[in-house]
Amino acid sequence: MGRLEKIYGTLIDTGNLTLDFDTFKNKMQYADYQEKIFKFVEEKGLYSKSLESFKEQYGHKQKLSHV
């Protein structure tokens, strides 16, 4: 299981995400969505590294913003 699948599973298991995986994967292409997820997991104590580190681990393609 890849990193993106793991964070998705954690968010689903904790009841904090209701998107299907393909939608989540598509949204994670965008820098603004990555930052939103980063802020959430950081606040919940699920991630303790920097935003840049998070983007390197979980962002697979970076686009400026999503629609």
C-alpha positions, 0 to 999 in steps of 0.5 A: 500500500502506498503512502497516499492510500495510507493517509486516505485510509486513516482519514476514512477510518477516523471519519474525517473524509467521505470521498472515494479514493479516486476523487481524493487522489485527483484532488491531491494533485493540487497544492491548495488541497494538499495544504488543506489536508496537511493542516488537518492532519497536523492539527490532529497530531497525525503528521509532525513534519513540515508542509514541504515534507508532506507535499514530497510524501503525499503530493504526486503532481502539483497544480496551483489550485483545484476547481 
